[in-house]
Amino acid sequence: MENGEAEFIAWISERKLDTNVAVRLPFRIDIEFLSEKKSEEFLWGTTKGSLWFSHGSCTYTMNAENYAEKALKKHAITFEQPVLGNELLYPHIGEIPHDQYNKLTWMVGEKHFAVILNGEVRFCGINFPYMDMDLHLQTPQPIIIGTNGQGKKLFRSIKIS
């Protein structure tokens, strides 16, 4: 857009944006974005309103597992452990505030695995089995960003290091 932001509406595309950046483990991704509530409120879906990214075959999701029925919404953080690919789900810690800009950081590190939203540590894990592996043997994998809901997202910045 003219102001330098990228507007992303999932039903227009394949629900994903290629960053054209490939990195190996460990890595960090910082995303500044706005999730528009009005564009999501009349829609349905199993993961409405989520924001995810993938690194190779592993996917990392914020605000996951939101079913149409309110009582079933999990607002979870989910991810597949790097290298091993087993899925982990942490309910009720991944909700994204709507209609405001959010700063989301995922650190997929050698000693820590952390998810930070607007300065609040939502998840921090240590001693995952992948952390004992030789990560330098991994080949760089592309970072793809997407959403499983159909609402509008505005991206101010995406930084991958």
DSSP file (Angstrom, degrees, kcal/mol; ACC not computed):
  #  RESIDUE AA STRUCTURE BP1 BP2  ACC     N-H-->O    O-->H-N    N-H-->O    O-->H-N    TCO  KAPPA ALPHA  PHI   PSI    X-CA   Y-CA   Z-CA
    1    1 A M    >         0   0    0      0, 0.0     3,-1.9     0, 0.0     0, 0.0   0.000 360.0 360.0 360.0 170.2    0.0    0.0    0.0
    2    2 A E  T 3   +     0   0    0      1,-0.3     0, 0.0     2,-0.1     0, 0.0   0.802 360.0  56.6 -60.7 -30.4    1.1    3.6   -0.3
    3    3 A N  T 3  S-     0   0    0      2,-0.1    -1,-0.3     1,-0.0     3,-0.1   0.390 121.6-104.1 -84.8   5.5    2.0    3.8    3.4
    4    4 A G  S <  S+     0   0    0     -3,-1.9     2,-0.2     1,-0.3    -2,-0.1   0.362  81.7 125.0  91.5  -4.7    4.4    0.8    3.0
    5    5 A E        -     0   0    0    152,-0.0     2,-0.5   149,-0.0    -1,-0.3  -0.502  56.7-131.4 -84.2 156.3    2.2   -1.8    4.7
    6    6 A A  E     -A  155   0A   0    149,-2.4   149,-3.0    -2,-0.2     2,-0.5  -0.944  14.1-148.6-108.3 126.5    1.2   -5.0    3.0
    7    7 A E  E     -A  154   0A   0     -2,-0.5     2,-0.5   147,-0.2   147,-0.2  -0.825  15.1-170.4 -94.8 129.7   -2.5   -5.9    3.1
    8    8 A F  E     +A  153   0A   0    145,-3.3   145,-2.7    -2,-0.5     2,-0.5  -0.976  12.3 177.5-126.4 120.2   -3.2   -9.6    3.2
    9    9 A I  E >>  -A  152   0A   0     -2,-0.5     3,-1.8   143,-0.2     4,-0.9  -0.970  19.3-152.1-122.5 113.2   -6.7  -11.1    2.7
   10   10 A A  T 34>S+     0   0    0    141,-0.7     5,-0.6    -2,-0.5     3,-0.4   0.795  89.0  59.6 -62.3 -34.1   -6.5  -14.9    2.8
   11   11 A W  T 345S+     0   0    0    139,-0.4    -1,-0.3     1,-0.2   139,-0.1   0.660 102.8  55.8 -72.5 -10.9   -9.5  -15.6    0.6
   12   12 A I  T <45S+     0   0    0     -3,-1.8    -1,-0.2   138,-0.1    -2,-0.2   0.813 116.7  27.1 -84.8 -32.8   -7.9  -13.7   -2.3
   13   13 A S  T  <5S-     0   0    0     -4,-0.9     4,-0.1    -3,-0.4    -5,-0.0  -0.288 105.6 -77.8-113.0-162.8   -4.7  -15.7   -2.3
   14   14 A E  T   5S-     0   0    0      2,-0.4    -3,-0.1    -2,-0.1    -4,-0.1   0.197  73.6-100.4 -83.5  16.0   -3.6  -19.3   -1.4
   15   15 A R  S   <S+     0   0    0     -5,-0.6   132,-1.0    -6,-0.2     2,-0.3   0.743  95.6  87.6  69.2  25.9   -3.7  -18.2    2.3
   16   16 A K  E     -F  146   0B   0    130,-0.2     2,-0.4    -6,-0.1    -2,-0.4  -0.996  58.3-153.5-153.9 151.6    0.1  -17.7    2.3
   17   17 A L  E     -F  145   0B   0    128,-4.1   128,-3.0    -2,-0.3     2,-0.5  -0.992  18.3-139.4-123.9 125.8    2.8  -15.2    1.6
   18   18 A D  E     -F  144   0B   0     -2,-0.4   126,-0.2   126,-0.2    -2,-0.0  -0.744   6.7-161.9 -84.5 125.0    6.3  -16.2    0.6
   19   19 A T  E     -     0   0B   0    124,-2.0    -1,-0.1    -2,-0.5   125,-0.1   0.617  29.3-132.4 -79.7 -11.6    8.9  -14.0    2.3
   20   20 A N  E    S+     0   0B   0    123,-0.3     2,-0.4     1,-0.2   124,-0.1   0.779  70.2 118.6  60.5  28.1   11.6  -15.1   -0.2
   21   21 A V  E     -     0   0B   0    122,-0.4   122,-2.3     2,-0.0     2,-0.4  -0.989  44.8-168.9-124.4 132.5   13.9  -15.7    2.8
   22   22 A A  E     +F  142   0B   0     -2,-0.4     2,-0.3   120,-0.3    33,-0.0  -0.983  13.2 169.2-121.0 133.1   15.4  -19.0    3.7
   23   23 A V  E     -F  141   0B   0    118,-2.4   118,-3.2    -2,-0.4     2,-0.3  -0.911  24.7-133.0-135.1 161.8   17.1  -19.6    7.0
   24   24 A R        -     0   0    0     -2,-0.3   112,-0.1   116,-0.3   115,-0.1  -0.701  51.9 -46.3-106.7 167.9   18.5  -22.5    9.0
   25   25 A L  S    S+     0   0    0    110,-0.3   113,-0.1    -2,-0.3     2,-0.1  -0.484 111.2  48.2 -70.3 145.1   18.0  -23.2   12.6
   26   26 A P  S    S+     0   0    0      0, 0.0     2,-0.3     0, 0.0    -2,-0.2   0.687  79.8 146.4 -77.3 160.7   18.2  -21.3   14.9
   27   27 A F  E     -B  108   0A   0     81,-1.8    81,-2.5    -2,-0.1     2,-0.4  -0.965  34.7-144.2-152.6 168.7   16.3  -18.3   13.7
   28   28 A R  E     -B  107   0A   0     -2,-0.3   133,-2.7    79,-0.2     2,-0.4  -0.993   8.5-164.6-136.6 142.0   14.0  -15.5   14.9
   29   29 A I  E     -BC 106 160A   0     77,-2.4    77,-2.4    -2,-0.4     2,-0.5  -0.997   1.7-169.8-130.6 130.1   11.0  -13.9   13.2
   30   30 A D  E     -BC 105 159A   0    129,-3.0   129,-3.1    -2,-0.4     2,-0.4  -0.979   8.4-177.8-118.7 124.8    9.5  -10.5   14.2
   31   31 A I  E     -BC 104 158A   0     73,-3.0    73,-3.1    -2,-0.5     2,-0.6  -0.987  14.3-164.1-127.1 127.6    6.2   -9.5   12.7
   32   32 A E  E     +BC 103 157A   0    125,-2.7   124,-2.9    -2,-0.4   125,-1.4  -0.959  34.9 147.5-108.1 120.8    4.3   -6.3   13.2
   33   33 A F  E     -BC 102 155A   0     69,-2.2    69,-3.4    -2,-0.6     2,-0.4  -0.946  42.8-135.2-150.6 162.9    0.7   -6.7   12.1
   34   34 A L  E     -BC 101 154A   0    120,-2.2   120,-2.4    -2,-0.3     2,-0.6  -0.993  14.1-154.0-123.4 133.1   -2.9   -5.7   12.6
   35   35 A S  E     - C   0 153A   0     65,-0.6    64,-2.6    62,-0.4     2,-0.6  -0.945  18.2-138.7-108.3 116.7   -5.7   -8.3   12.6
   36   36 A E        -     0   0    0    116,-2.6     4,-0.4    -2,-0.6   116,-0.4  -0.655  11.6-163.8 -85.2 116.5   -9.0   -6.7   11.5
   37   37 A K  S >> S+     0   0    0     -2,-0.6     4,-1.9     1,-0.2     3,-1.8   0.900  84.1  59.2 -65.6 -44.0  -11.9   -8.0   13.6
   38   38 A K  T 34 S+     0   0    0      1,-0.3     4,-0.4     2,-0.2    -1,-0.2   0.859 103.1  53.2 -57.4 -36.8  -14.7   -6.8   11.3
   39   39 A S  T 34 S+     0   0    0     -3,-0.2    -1,-0.3     1,-0.2    -2,-0.2   0.640 116.8  39.3 -74.9 -12.2  -13.4   -8.8    8.4
   40   40 A E  T X4 S+     0   0    0     -3,-1.8     3,-1.7    -4,-0.4    -2,-0.2   0.664  92.2  84.4-104.4 -21.6  -13.4  -12.0   10.6
   41   41 A E  T 3< S+     0   0    0     -4,-1.9    -2,-0.1     1,-0.3    -3,-0.1   0.717  95.2  39.7 -66.6 -24.3  -16.6  -11.6   12.7
   42   42 A F  T 3  S+     0   0    0     -4,-0.4    -1,-0.3     2,-0.1     2,-0.2   0.309 102.7  87.9-103.6   9.0  -19.1  -13.1   10.2
   43   43 A L    <   -     0   0    0     -3,-1.7     2,-0.3     2,-0.0    -3,-0.1  -0.564  59.5-152.3-104.2 168.4  -16.8  -15.9    8.9
   44   44 A W        +     0   0    0     -2,-0.2     2,-0.2     3,-0.0   106,-0.1  -0.855  27.0 129.5-133.5 169.4  -16.3  -19.4   10.2
   45   45 A G    >   -     0   0    0     -2,-0.3     3,-0.9    21,-0.1   104,-0.1  -0.755  61.3 -95.5 154.6 160.9  -13.5  -21.9   10.2
   46   46 A T  T 3  S+     0   0    0      1,-0.3    20,-0.6    -2,-0.2    -1,-0.1   0.759 121.8  25.0 -75.0 -23.5  -11.5  -24.2   12.4
   47   47 A T  B >  S+k   66   0C   0    101,-0.3     3,-1.7    18,-0.2   101,-0.4  -0.192  83.7 175.2-132.5  44.5   -8.7  -21.7   13.0
   48   48 A K  T <   +     0   0    0     18,-1.2    -3,-0.1    -3,-0.9   101,-0.1  -0.238  67.5  12.1 -55.7 130.1  -10.3  -18.4   12.4
   49   49 A G  T 3  S+     0   0    0      1,-0.2    -1,-0.3   -13,-0.0    47,-0.1   0.555  91.2 142.8  83.8   8.7   -8.1  -15.4   13.1
   50   50 A S    <   -     0   0    0     -3,-1.7    99,-0.4    16,-0.1     2,-0.4  -0.334  38.5-152.9 -79.5 163.8   -4.8  -17.3   13.3
   51   51 A L  E     +G   62   0B   0     11,-2.1    11,-2.8    96,-0.2     2,-0.3  -0.983  24.7 169.8-133.3 123.5   -1.5  -16.1   12.1
   52   52 A W  E     -GH  61 146B   0     94,-2.9    94,-3.0    -2,-0.4     2,-0.3  -0.871  18.6-167.5-130.8 162.5    1.1  -18.8   11.1
   53   53 A F  E     -GH  60 145B   0      7,-2.1     7,-2.9    -2,-0.3     2,-0.4  -0.981  12.4-145.6-142.4 156.1    4.4  -19.2    9.5
   54   54 A S  E     -GH  59 144B   0     90,-2.7    90,-1.8    -2,-0.3     2,-0.4  -0.929   8.0-165.3-122.2 149.5    6.2  -22.3    8.3
   55   55 A H  E >  S-GH  58 143B   0      3,-2.6     3,-1.8    -2,-0.4     2,-0.3  -0.934  73.4 -49.0-129.2 103.7    9.9  -23.1    8.2
   56   56 A G  T 3  S-     0   0    0     86,-1.4    88,-0.1    -2,-0.4    85,-0.0  -0.543 124.3 -18.8  64.9-125.5   10.4  -26.0    5.9
   57   57 A S  T 3  S+     0   0    0     -2,-0.3     2,-0.4    -3,-0.1    -1,-0.3   0.415 119.3  92.4 -94.5   1.7    7.8  -28.7    6.9
   58   58 A C  E <   -G   55   0B   0     -3,-1.8    -3,-2.6    22,-0.0     2,-0.4  -0.810  58.9-157.5-101.7 137.2    7.2  -27.2   10.4
   59   59 A T  E     -G   54   0B   0     -2,-0.4    21,-1.5    -5,-0.2     2,-0.4  -0.906   4.4-162.6-116.4 142.3    4.4  -24.8   11.1
   60   60 A Y  E     -GI  53  79B   0     -7,-2.9    -7,-2.1    -2,-0.4     2,-0.4  -0.991  15.5-170.5-125.7 121.6    4.1  -22.3   14.0
   61   61 A T  E     -GI  52  78B   0     17,-3.5    17,-2.1    -2,-0.4     2,-0.4  -0.942  16.1-161.3-127.6 136.3    0.7  -20.8   14.8
   62   62 A M  E    S+GI  51  77B   0    -11,-2.8   -11,-2.1    -2,-0.4    15,-0.2  -0.929  83.5  13.7-108.5 136.1   -0.6  -18.0   17.0
   63   63 A N  E    S+     0   0B   0     13,-0.8     3,-0.2    -2,-0.4    -1,-0.2   0.922  92.6 166.7  66.4  48.1   -4.3  -18.0   17.9
   64   64 A A  E     + I   0  76B   0     12,-2.8    12,-2.4    -3,-0.3    10,-0.3  -0.405  40.5  34.5 -92.2 166.4   -4.9  -21.5   16.7
   65   65 A E        +     0   0    0      1,-0.2     9,-2.0    10,-0.2     2,-0.8   0.909  65.8 158.8  60.1  50.4   -7.8  -24.0   17.1
   66   66 A N  B     -k   47   0C   0    -20,-0.6   -18,-1.2     7,-0.2    -1,-0.2  -0.848  20.9-166.2-106.6  97.5  -10.6  -21.5   17.1
   67   67 A Y        -     0   0    0     -2,-0.8   -21,-0.1     5,-0.2     6,-0.1  -0.379  33.8-108.1 -80.4 160.8  -13.8  -23.3   16.2
   68   68 A A  S    S+     0   0    0     -2,-0.1     2,-0.5     4,-0.1    -1,-0.1   0.849 102.8  79.0 -59.7 -35.9  -17.0  -21.5   15.3
   69   69 A E  S >  S-     0   0    0      1,-0.1     3,-1.8     3,-0.0     4,-0.5  -0.641  81.9-139.4 -77.4 125.0  -18.6  -22.5   18.6
   70   70 A K  G >  S+     0   0    0     -2,-0.5     3,-1.4     1,-0.3    -1,-0.1   0.838  98.3  59.4 -54.8 -39.9  -17.4  -20.1   21.2
   71   71 A A  G 3  S+     0   0    0      1,-0.3    -1,-0.3    -3,-0.0    -3,-0.1   0.708 104.9  51.6 -65.0 -19.4  -17.0  -22.8   23.9
   72   72 A L  G <  S+     0   0    0     -3,-1.8    -1,-0.3    -5,-0.1    -5,-0.2   0.496  78.9 119.2 -96.3  -4.6  -14.6  -24.7   21.7
   73   73 A K    <   +     0   0    0     -3,-1.4    -7,-0.2    -4,-0.5    -8,-0.1  -0.402  35.5 179.5 -65.3 133.4  -12.2  -21.8   21.0
   74   74 A K        -     0   0    0     -9,-2.0    18,-3.5   -10,-0.3    20,-0.3   0.670  18.4-155.1-107.9 -22.1   -8.7  -22.5   22.2
   75   75 A H        +     0   0    0    -11,-0.2    19,-3.3   -10,-0.2    18,-0.6   0.930  42.3 172.7  42.5  53.9   -6.7  -19.4   21.2
   76   76 A A  E     -I   64   0B   0    -12,-2.4   -12,-2.8    18,-0.2   -13,-0.8  -0.431  44.0-131.1 -95.1 161.0   -3.7  -21.7   21.3
   77   77 A I  E     +IJ  62  90B   0     13,-2.2    13,-2.8   -15,-0.2     2,-0.4  -0.971  37.4 176.9-101.3 124.3   -0.1  -21.5   20.4
   78   78 A T  E     +IJ  61  89B   0    -17,-2.1   -17,-3.5    -2,-0.5     2,-0.3  -0.958   6.5 158.6-128.1 149.4    0.7  -24.5   18.3
   79   79 A F  E     -IJ  60  88B   0      9,-2.2     9,-3.1    -2,-0.4     2,-0.5  -0.983  38.4-119.1-161.6 158.0    3.9  -25.6   16.6
   80   80 A E  E     - J   0  87B   0    -21,-1.5     7,-0.2    -2,-0.3     6,-0.1  -0.898  44.5-109.5 -98.9 127.5    5.7  -28.6   15.2
   81   81 A Q     >  -     0   0    0      5,-2.9     4,-3.2    -2,-0.5     5,-0.2  -0.323  43.4-100.2 -58.1 131.1    9.0  -29.1   17.0
   82   82 A P  T  4 S-     0   0    0      0, 0.0     2,-2.7     0, 0.0     4,-0.1  -0.169  97.8  -1.2 -53.2 146.2   11.8  -28.3   14.6
   83   83 A V  T  4 S+     0   0    0      1,-0.2    -2,-0.1    -3,-0.1   -26,-0.0  -0.304 133.4  55.6  70.2 -54.0   13.5  -31.3   12.9
   84   84 A L  T  4 S-     0   0    0     -2,-2.7    -1,-0.2     2,-0.1    -3,-0.1   0.836  87.7-150.8 -80.2 -34.7   11.3  -33.9   14.6
   85   85 A G     <  +     0   0    0     -4,-3.2     2,-0.2     1,-0.3   -26,-0.1   0.474  37.6 149.6  81.8   3.1    8.0  -32.5   13.5
   86   86 A N        -     0   0    0     -5,-0.2    -5,-2.9    -4,-0.1     2,-0.3  -0.514  47.3-120.4 -70.9 139.1    5.8  -33.6   16.5
   87   87 A E  E     -J   80   0B   0     -7,-0.2     2,-0.4    -2,-0.2    -7,-0.2  -0.623  26.7-168.6 -87.3 136.0    3.0  -31.1   17.1
   88   88 A L  E     -J   79   0B   0     -9,-3.1    -9,-2.2    -2,-0.3     2,-0.4  -0.960   1.3-165.0-121.4 140.1    2.6  -29.3   20.4
   89   89 A L  E     -J   78   0B   0     -2,-0.4   -11,-0.2   -11,-0.2    -2,-0.0  -0.993   9.5-175.3-131.5 128.5   -0.5  -27.3   21.5
   90   90 A Y  E >   -J   77   0B   0    -13,-2.8   -13,-2.2    -2,-0.4     3,-0.7  -0.904  23.3-148.5-123.4  99.3   -0.7  -24.8   24.3
   91   91 A P  T 3   +     0   0    0      0, 0.0   -16,-0.2     0, 0.0   -15,-0.2  -0.268  67.1  14.9 -73.1 153.8   -4.3  -23.6   24.7
   92   92 A H  T 3  S+     0   0    0    -18,-3.5   -16,-0.2     1,-0.1   -17,-0.2   0.621 102.9  84.6  66.7  19.9   -5.5  -20.2   25.9
   93   93 A I  S <  S+     0   0    0     -3,-0.7   -17,-0.2   -18,-0.6   -18,-0.1   0.319  76.4  65.3-125.3   6.0   -2.1  -18.4   25.6
   94   94 A G        +     0   0    0    -19,-3.3   -18,-0.2   -20,-0.3   -19,-0.1   0.288  59.4 138.0-115.5  11.4   -2.2  -17.4   21.9
   95   95 A E        -     0   0    0    -20,-0.5   -32,-0.1   -21,-0.1   -45,-0.0  -0.345  41.3-146.5 -65.1 136.8   -5.1  -14.9   21.5
   96   96 A I        -     0   0    0    -47,-0.1     2,-0.1   -34,-0.1    -1,-0.1  -0.892  15.5-122.7-103.7 126.2   -4.3  -12.0   19.3
   97   97 A P        -     0   0    0      0, 0.0   -62,-0.4     0, 0.0     3,-0.4  -0.447  31.7-134.4 -64.0 140.5   -5.8   -8.5   20.1
   98   98 A H  S    S+     0   0    0      1,-0.2   -62,-0.2    -2,-0.1     3,-0.1  -0.561  73.4  20.5 -95.0 160.6   -7.8   -7.2   17.1
   99   99 A D  S    S+     0   0    0    -64,-2.6     2,-0.3    -2,-0.2    -1,-0.2   0.737 105.8  84.0  57.6  29.6   -7.9   -3.7   15.5
  100  100 A Q  S    S-     0   0    0     -3,-0.4   -65,-0.6   -65,-0.3     2,-0.3  -0.975  87.3 -96.0-149.4 156.8   -4.5   -2.7   16.9
  101  101 A Y  E     -B   34   0A   0     -2,-0.3     2,-0.3   -67,-0.2   -67,-0.2  -0.604  41.8-164.4 -77.8 136.1   -0.9   -3.2   15.8
  102  102 A N  E     -B   33   0A   0    -69,-3.4   -69,-2.2    -2,-0.3     2,-0.6  -0.901  15.5-144.0-120.4 146.6    0.8   -6.2   17.4
  103  103 A K  E     -B   32   0A   0     -2,-0.3    15,-3.0   -71,-0.2     2,-0.5  -0.955  22.7-174.3-112.9 114.3    4.4   -7.1   17.7
  104  104 A L  E     -BD  31 117A   0    -73,-3.1   -73,-3.0    -2,-0.6     2,-0.4  -0.923   3.8-174.6-113.6 129.7    4.9  -10.9   17.5
  105  105 A T  E     -BD  30 116A   0     11,-2.9    11,-2.8    -2,-0.5     2,-0.5  -0.989   7.3-172.3-125.5 130.7    8.3  -12.6   18.0
  106  106 A W  E     -BD  29 115A   0    -77,-2.4   -77,-2.4    -2,-0.4     2,-0.6  -0.992   5.3-168.9-116.2 125.9    9.1  -16.2   17.6
  107  107 A M  E     -BD  28 114A   0      7,-2.9     7,-2.2    -2,-0.5     2,-1.0  -0.953   5.8-174.8-115.5 112.0   12.6  -17.3   18.6
  108  108 A V  E     +BD  27 113A   0    -81,-2.5   -81,-1.8    -2,-0.6     5,-0.2  -0.798  32.3 167.5-105.4  88.1   13.4  -20.9   17.6
  109  109 A G        -     0   0    0      3,-2.1   -84,-0.0    -2,-1.0    -2,-0.0  -0.309  53.3-111.6-107.1 179.8   16.7  -21.1   19.3
  110  110 A E  S    S+     0   0    0      1,-0.1     3,-0.1    -2,-0.1    -1,-0.1   0.751 118.1  14.2 -78.9 -26.6   19.4  -23.5   20.4
  111  111 A K  S    S+     0   0    0      1,-0.3    16,-0.4    15,-0.1     2,-0.3   0.588 130.1  36.9-122.1 -21.6   18.7  -23.1   24.1
  112  112 A H        -     0   0    0     14,-0.1    -3,-2.1    15,-0.1     2,-0.5  -0.978  51.2-161.8-136.3 147.3   15.2  -21.4   24.2
  113  113 A F  E     +DE 108 125A   0     12,-2.3    12,-3.0    -2,-0.3     2,-0.3  -0.973  31.7 172.8-124.7 112.9   12.0  -21.5   22.2
  114  114 A A  E     -DE 107 124A   0     -7,-2.2    -7,-2.9    -2,-0.5     2,-0.4  -0.929  28.8-163.6-132.6 148.6   10.0  -18.4   22.9
  115  115 A V  E     -DE 106 123A   0      8,-2.7     7,-2.5    -2,-0.3     8,-1.6  -0.995  16.8-176.9-127.6 123.0    6.8  -16.7   21.7
  116  116 A I  E     -DE 105 121A   0    -11,-2.8   -11,-2.9    -2,-0.4     2,-0.5  -0.982   6.5-171.9-126.0 128.0    6.4  -13.0   22.6
  117  117 A L  E >  S-DE 104 120A   0      3,-2.5     3,-2.1    -2,-0.4   -13,-0.2  -0.979  74.6 -20.0-122.8 121.0    3.4  -10.9   21.8
  118  118 A N  T 3  S-     0   0    0    -15,-3.0    -1,-0.1    -2,-0.5   -14,-0.1   0.865 128.2 -50.3  51.9  42.6    3.4   -7.1   22.5
  119  119 A G  T 3  S+     0   0    0    -16,-0.4     2,-0.5     1,-0.2    -1,-0.3   0.377 114.6 116.3  82.4  -4.6    6.3   -7.5   25.0
  120  120 A E  E <   -E  117   0A   0     -3,-2.1    -3,-2.5     2,-0.0     2,-0.7  -0.865  66.9-130.3-101.3 124.6    4.6  -10.3   26.9
  121  121 A V  E     +E  116   0A   0     -2,-0.5    -5,-0.2    -5,-0.2     3,-0.1  -0.618  29.3 175.4 -72.3 112.6    6.3  -13.7   27.0
  122  122 A R  E     +     0   0A   0     -7,-2.5     2,-0.3    -2,-0.7    -1,-0.2   0.742  67.9   6.0 -90.2 -26.8    3.4  -16.1   26.0
  123  123 A F  E     +E  115   0A   0     -8,-1.6    -8,-2.7    -3,-0.1    -1,-0.3  -0.966  57.0 175.0-156.0 139.2    5.6  -19.2   25.9
  124  124 A C  E     +E  114   0A   0     -2,-0.3     2,-0.3   -10,-0.2   -10,-0.2  -0.909  12.9 179.6-146.6 120.5    9.2  -20.1   26.7
  125  125 A G  E     -E  113   0A   0    -12,-3.0   -12,-2.3    -2,-0.3     2,-0.3  -0.901   5.2-175.3-122.9 150.1   10.5  -23.6   26.5
  126  126 A I        +     0   0    0     -2,-0.3   -14,-0.1   -14,-0.2   -15,-0.1  -0.870  61.0  35.7-132.7 167.8   13.9  -25.2   27.1
  127  127 A N        +     0   0    0    -16,-0.4    -1,-0.1    -2,-0.3   -15,-0.1   0.777  66.5 163.8  59.6  31.7   15.3  -28.7   26.7
  128  128 A F    >   -     0   0    0      1,-0.1     3,-1.7    -3,-0.1     4,-0.4  -0.561  49.2-116.7 -71.3 145.9   13.4  -29.6   23.6
  129  129 A P  G >  S+     0   0    0      0, 0.0     3,-1.7     0, 0.0     4,-0.2   0.833 112.7  63.1 -55.6 -34.6   15.0  -32.7   21.9
  130  130 A Y  G >  S+     0   0    0      1,-0.3     3,-1.6     2,-0.2     5,-0.1   0.789  91.1  68.3 -62.0 -24.5   15.9  -30.7   18.7
  131  131 A M  G <  S+     0   0    0     -3,-1.7    -1,-0.3     1,-0.3     4,-0.1   0.669  94.1  56.6 -70.2 -16.1   18.1  -28.5   20.9
  132  132 A D  G <  S+     0   0    0     -3,-1.7    -1,-0.3    -4,-0.4    -2,-0.2   0.420  92.9  92.6 -91.6   0.2   20.5  -31.4   21.4
  133  133 A M  S <  S-     0   0    0     -3,-1.6     2,-1.3    -4,-0.2     3,-0.1  -0.515  90.8-102.3 -93.0 161.5   21.0  -31.9   17.6
  134  134 A D    >   -     0   0    0      1,-0.2     3,-1.3    -2,-0.2     4,-0.2  -0.698  39.9-177.6 -81.7  94.9   23.7  -30.4   15.4
  135  135 A L  G >   +     0   0    0     -2,-1.3     3,-1.3     1,-0.3  -110,-0.3   0.673  69.9  74.8 -71.4 -17.6   21.5  -27.7   13.8
  136  136 A H  G 3  S+     0   0    0      1,-0.3    -1,-0.3    -3,-0.1    -2,-0.1   0.642  86.0  64.3 -72.3 -12.7   24.3  -26.5   11.5
  137  137 A L  G <  S+     0   0    0     -3,-1.3    -1,-0.3     2,-0.1    -2,-0.2   0.630  82.2 101.6 -82.4 -13.6   23.8  -29.5    9.3
  138  138 A Q  S <  S-     0   0    0     -3,-1.3  -114,-0.1    -4,-0.2     3,-0.0  -0.386  73.3-126.7 -69.7 146.7   20.3  -28.4    8.4
  139  139 A T        -     0   0    0      1,-0.1  -114,-0.2    -2,-0.1  -116,-0.1  -0.670  37.8 -89.4 -88.7 150.8   19.8  -26.7    5.0
  140  140 A P        -     0   0    0      0, 0.0  -116,-0.3     0, 0.0    -1,-0.1  -0.342  45.8-158.4 -58.9 138.5   18.2  -23.3    4.9
  141  141 A Q  E     -F   23   0B   0   -118,-3.2  -118,-2.4    -3,-0.0     2,-0.0  -0.911  19.9-104.4-120.1 147.0   14.4  -23.5    4.6
  142  142 A P  E     -F   22   0B   0      0, 0.0   -86,-1.4     0, 0.0     2,-0.6  -0.343  24.3-132.5 -70.5 150.7   12.0  -20.9    3.3
  143  143 A I  E     - H   0  55B   0   -122,-2.3  -124,-2.0   -88,-0.2  -122,-0.4  -0.931  25.7-176.2-102.6 119.9    9.8  -18.8    5.6
  144  144 A I  E     -FH  18  54B   0    -90,-1.8   -90,-2.7    -2,-0.6     2,-0.4  -0.955   8.6-156.0-116.4 135.3    6.1  -18.7    4.5
  145  145 A I  E     +FH  17  53B   0   -128,-3.0  -128,-4.1    -2,-0.4     2,-0.3  -0.880  26.2 140.3-113.0 144.2    3.5  -16.6    6.4
  146  146 A G  E     -FH  16  52B   0    -94,-3.0   -94,-2.9    -2,-0.4     2,-0.3  -0.932  36.3-127.7-161.9-174.1   -0.2  -17.2    6.3
  147  147 A T        -     0   0    0   -132,-1.0   -96,-0.2    -2,-0.3   -99,-0.1  -0.989   8.2-150.6-146.8 147.4   -3.5  -17.3    8.1
  148  148 A N  S    S+     0   0    0   -101,-0.4  -101,-0.3    -2,-0.3     2,-0.2   0.528  81.7  72.1 -97.4  -7.3   -6.2  -20.0    8.3
  149  149 A G  S    S-     0   0    0    -99,-0.4  -139,-0.1  -102,-0.2    -2,-0.1  -0.453  82.2-127.8 -93.9 176.4   -9.0  -17.5    8.8
  150  150 A Q        +     0   0    0     -2,-0.2  -139,-0.4  -140,-0.1  -138,-0.1   0.352  67.5 116.7-107.6   5.7  -10.3  -15.2    6.0
  151  151 A G  S    S-     0   0    0      1,-0.1  -141,-0.7  -142,-0.1     2,-0.2  -0.236  71.6 -93.4 -72.9 164.3  -10.0  -11.9    7.8
  152  152 A K  E     -A    9   0A   0   -116,-0.4  -116,-2.6  -143,-0.2     2,-0.4  -0.548  35.9-168.9 -80.8 138.6   -7.7   -9.1    6.7
  153  153 A K  E     -AC   8  35A   0   -145,-2.7  -145,-3.3    -2,-0.2     2,-0.5  -0.984   7.6-156.2-123.4 139.0   -4.2   -8.7    8.1
  154  154 A L  E     -AC   7  34A   0   -120,-2.4  -120,-2.2    -2,-0.4     2,-0.6  -0.974   9.9-155.1-113.6 126.8   -2.0   -5.6    7.6
  155  155 A F  E     +AC   6  33A   0   -149,-3.0  -149,-2.4    -2,-0.5  -122,-0.3  -0.892  18.8 175.6-105.0 122.6    1.7   -6.2    7.9
  156  156 A R  E    S-     0   0A   0   -124,-2.9     2,-0.3    -2,-0.6  -123,-0.2   0.837  72.8  -6.3 -86.6 -41.1    3.9   -3.2    8.9
  157  157 A S  E     - C   0  32A   0   -125,-1.4  -125,-2.7  -151,-0.1     2,-0.4  -0.994  48.5-166.1-156.7 150.2    7.1   -5.2    9.0
  158  158 A I  E     - C   0  31A   0     -2,-0.3     2,-0.4  -127,-0.2  -127,-0.2  -0.966  16.7-178.3-136.4 117.0    8.5   -8.7    8.8
  159  159 A K  E     - C   0  30A   0   -129,-3.1  -129,-3.0    -2,-0.4     2,-0.5  -0.974   3.8-173.3-122.6 130.8   12.1   -9.3   10.0
  160  160 A I  E       C   0  29A   0     -2,-0.4  -131,-0.2  -131,-0.2  -138,-0.1  -0.985 360.0 360.0-125.0 126.9   13.8  -12.7    9.8
  161  161 A S              0   0    0   -133,-2.7  -132,-0.2    -2,-0.5    -1,-0.1   0.328 360.0 360.0-141.7 360.0   17.2  -13.3   11.3
